Amino acid sequence: MITYKSDEQVEQMRQSALLVSKTLSEVAKILKPGITTMYLDKMIGDFIKDHKAIPSFLNYHGYPYNSCLSVNDVVVHGFPNKKELKEGDIISVDIGVILDGWHGDHAYTFAIGDPGPEVMQLIHVTKESLYKGIEKAVSGNRIGDIAFAIQEYTEKMYGYGVVRELVGHGLGRSLHEDPQVPNYGKRGSGVKMKEGMVLAIEPMINLGKKEVYTEDDGWTVRTKDGKPSVHFEHDVCVRKGKADILSNYKPIEEAERNNNNLMTEIMKVNKEPALSNS
């Protein structure tokens, strides 16, 4: 069942989403070769709790950490560990919080040093595909319009693998609500979107083929061909005419630019994303 949010509830959700953005900004400030994902996970948990919120992921269906930290060929749900990150790694940092009973949930992929032009293009295209999907998140459109926009851009134009097994979702008082939001599909298909629907839109795009597998831990999802995967996610409220992005990448991007250990997409690609936060 889809739960539509009032304007007041959407504003409460915006605060949850913005706390995730702030947390991701703190991660962007300290990422460097030699740091461990276990260290990052502890910092993330402490930061969330210091802001009077609860990590959404911790103990969710038994998930044992505060965040999902997915390196290189890990698509999503990567377990933090004591292995040091190295020059050329990419890492998707996926964080959820519960603030005043409402969930925020989004993700950002960082490049530590230079992973090479092929991977930097994947990062840029995946991020841009997120905004192309968001452009379709308006009242009267259908979920398939979001899915088609993402798939058309990443798969048809660039030949990347669009993950099928994992999708975006509704968001609210629960971390995962209806409807599901795939990153592949048919234009004009699926649930018709209405104002007050809040979605976590999250393209997961592979450099190689679309096939993935889950490790024995029951969580960590990797590409079958071992090639890198990129993940970006925004929290979005469906509105008339133009979607309302509740999360904010601007402080994350600023921290990323100011960290000399990180390679930003604009260092390699001049084209700006199709849609940005105002």
C-alpha positions in Angstrom: 0.0 0.0 0.0 1.3 3.4 -0.9 1.3 6.0 1.8 1.0 9.7 0.7 2.6 12.3 2.9 1.2 15.7 3.8 3.2 18.8 3.3 4.1 18.9 7.0 5.2 15.3 6.9 7.3 15.9 3.8 9.1 18.7 5.6 9.8 16.3 8.5 11.2 13.8 6.0 13.4 16.6 4.5 15.1 17.0 7.8 15.8 13.3 7.9 17.2 13.4 4.4 19.3 16.4 5.1 20.9 14.7 8.1 21.9 11.9 5.7 23.4 14.5 3.4 25.3 16.1 6.3 26.6 12.6 7.3 27.8 11.9 3.8 29.5 15.3 3.8 31.5 14.3 6.9 32.5 11.1 5.2 33.7 13.1 2.1 35.9 15.2 4.3 37.9 12.3 5.7 38.1 9.7 2.9 41.6 8.9 1.9 43.9 6.0 1.1 44.6 4.0 4.3 41.3 4.6 6.0 39.2 1.5 6.8 35.5 1.1 6.2 35.1 -0.1 9.8 36.4 3.3 10.9 34.0 5.1 8.6 31.1 3.0 9.9 31.8 3.9 13.5 32.1 7.6 12.6 28.8 7.5 10.7 27.0 5.8 13.6 28.4 8.3 16.1 27.6 11.3 13.9 24.0 10.2 13.5 23.5 9.5 17.2 25.1 12.9 18.1 22.3 14.5 16.0 19.6 12.7 18.1 18.8 10.2 15.3 19.0 6.5 14.9 20.9 4.6 12.1 18.2 3.1 10.0 20.3 0.2 8.8 21.6 -1.1 12.1 19.8 -4.4 13.0 17.4 -3.9 10.0 16.5 -7.6 9.2 19.7 -8.5 11.1 22.0 -6.1 9.2 24.9 -5.6 11.7 26.3 -2.2 10.8 25.4 1.5 10.7 26.0 1.9 7.0 26.5 0.0 3.7 30.0 0.6 2.4 30.5 -1.0 -1.0 33.9 -0.9 -2.7 34.7 -1.4 -6.4 32.7 -4.5 -7.6 30.4 -4.5 -4.6 27.1 -3.1 -5.8 25.3 -2.5 -2.5 25.1 -3.8 1.1 28.9 -4.0 1.6 29.9 -4.9 5.1 32.4 -2.5 6.8 35.8 -4.2 7.5 39.3 -3.6 8.5 40.8 -3.6 5.0 42.4 -0.3 4.1 41.0 1.6 1.1 43.7 2.3 -1.5 44.3 4.7 -4.4 42.0 4.0 -7.3 39.2 2.5 -5.2 35.6 3.7 -5.6 33.2 3.4 -2.7 29.4 3.7 -2.5 28.4 5.1 0.9 24.8 4.3 1.6 23.3 5.8 4.9 19.9 5.8 6.5 18.6 7.7 9.5 15.5 7.8 11.6 14.8 11.3 12.9 11.5 12.0 14.8 10.1 8.7 13.4 10.9 9.5 9.7 13.5 7.8 7.5 16.0 9.4 5.3 18.0 7.2 3.0 20.5 8.0 0.2 23.9 7.2 -1.2 26.9 8.7 -3.0 29.8 7.1 -4.8 33.3 8.5 -4.2 36.6 7.9 -6.1 39.7 7.7 -4.0 42.4 9.0 -6.2 42.0 8.3 -9.9 40.4 5.0 -10.8 40.8 5.8 -14.5 38.7 7.5 -17.2 36.5 4.5 -17.8 35.3 4.3 -14.1 35.1 8.1 -13.8 32.7 8.1 -16.8 30.6 5.4 -15.1 30.4 7.6 -12.0 29.4 10.6 -14.0 26.8 8.8 -16.1 25.2 7.0 -13.2 24.9 10.3 -11.3 23.4 12.0 -14.3 21.0 9.1 -14.8 19.7 9.7 -11.3 18.7 13.2 -12.2 17.2 12.0 -15.5 15.0 9.6 -13.4 14.1 12.4 -11.0 12.9 14.6 -13.8 10.1 12.0 -14.4 9.0 11.9 -10.8 6.1 14.2 -11.3 2.4 13.8 -10.7 0.6 12.0 -13.6 3.7 10.1 -14.7 4.2 6.5 -14.0 7.0 4.6 -12.2 8.0 3.1 -15.5 8.9 6.6 -16.8 11.6 6.9 -14.1 12.8 3.4 -14.8 12.9 3.9 -18.6 14.8 7.2 -18.3 17.5 5.6 -16.2 17.8 2.5 -18.4 17.7 4.4 -21.7 20.6 6.7 -20.6 22.9 4.1 -19.0 22.2 0.9 -20.9 21.1 2.1 -24.4 23.5 5.1 -24.7 26.6 3.7 -22.8 26.1 0.0 -22.8 26.4 -0.4 -19.0 24.7 -3.1 -17.0 21.6 -2.0 -15.2 21.1 -4.2 -12.1 17.7 -5.9 -12.0 17.6 -7.6 -8.6 17.8 -4.4 -6.6 15.5 -1.4 -6.9 14.5 1.9 -5.4 11.5 2.2 -3.2 9.0 4.3 -1.3 10.1 5.9 1.9 8.4 7.2 5.1 7.9 5.9 8.6 9.3 2.6 7.2 12.7 2.3 5.4 11.1 0.4 2.5 7.6 1.2 1.4 5.6 0.8 -1.7 6.1 1.3 -4.6 9.2 -0.3 -5.9 11.2 1.9 -8.3 13.2 -0.2 -10.7 16.0 1.3 -12.8 14.8 -0.5 -15.9 11.4 -0.8 -17.5 8.8 0.4 -20.0 7.8 4.0 -20.4 4.1 4.5 -19.4 4.0 1.4 -17.2 3.6 0.8 -13.5 1.9 2.8 -10.7 0.7 6.3 -11.6 2.5 8.9 -9.4 0.6 11.4 -7.2 1.7 14.3 -5.1 2.9 13.4 -1.7 4.5 10.1 -2.8 8.1 10.0 -1.4 10.6 7.8 -3.3 14.2 6.8 -2.9 15.4 6.7 -6.5 18.7 4.8 -6.7 20.4 3.7 -10.0 22.9 0.9 -9.5 24.9 0.6 -12.7 27.7 -1.8 -13.6 30.6 -1.1 -15.9 30.2 -4.5 -17.3 27.3 -6.9 -17.4 24.1 -6.6 -15.3 24.4 -9.9 -13.5 25.2 -9.9 -9.8 25.4 -12.4 -7.0 25.1 -12.3 -3.2 27.9 -13.5 -1.0 27.5 -16.1 1.8 26.9 -13.4 4.4 23.5 -12.9 2.8 24.0 -9.2 2.2 27.0 -8.3 0.1 26.0 -8.0 -3.6 28.8 -8.1 -6.2 29.0 -8.0 -9.9 29.4 -11.4 -11.5 32.1 -10.3 -13.8 34.1 -8.5 -11.1 33.9 -5.1 -12.8 33.1 -1.9 -10.8 29.6 -0.8 -9.9 28.3 2.7 -9.1 25.4 3.7 -6.9 23.7 7.1 -6.3 20.5 7.8 -4.4 18.3 10.7 -3.7 15.1 11.1 -1.6 12.4 12.7 -3.8 8.8 13.9 -3.3 6.5 13.7 -6.3 5.0 17.1 -7.1 3.2 18.7 -10.0 5.5 19.9 -12.8 8.8 19.3 -11.0 10.0 16.8 -8.4 11.1 18.1 -4.9 14.5 16.7 -4.0 14.6 16.3 -0.2 18.2 15.3 0.1 21.1 17.6 -0.9 24.3 16.7 -2.7 25.7 20.2 -2.7 27.5 20.0 0.7 28.8 16.5 -0.2 30.2 17.8 -3.5 31.8 20.8 -1.8 33.5 18.5 0.7 34.5 16.2 -2.2 36.1 19.1 -4.1 38.0 20.2 -1.0 39.5 16.8 -0.3 42.6 16.4 -2.4 42.4 12.6 -1.9 39.2 12.4 -4.0 38.7 12.6 -7.7 35.5 14.4 -8.6 33.5 13.7 -11.7 33.9 17.4 -12.9 37.6 16.9 -13.0 37.1 14.4 -15.8 33.8 15.3 -17.3 32.7 18.9 -18.1 29.0 18.2 -18.6 26.8 19.2 -15.6 24.0 17.0 -14.3 20.7 17.4 -15.9 19.0 18.6 -12.8 20.3 20.0 -9.5 19.2 21.1 -6.1 18.1 24.7 -6.0 
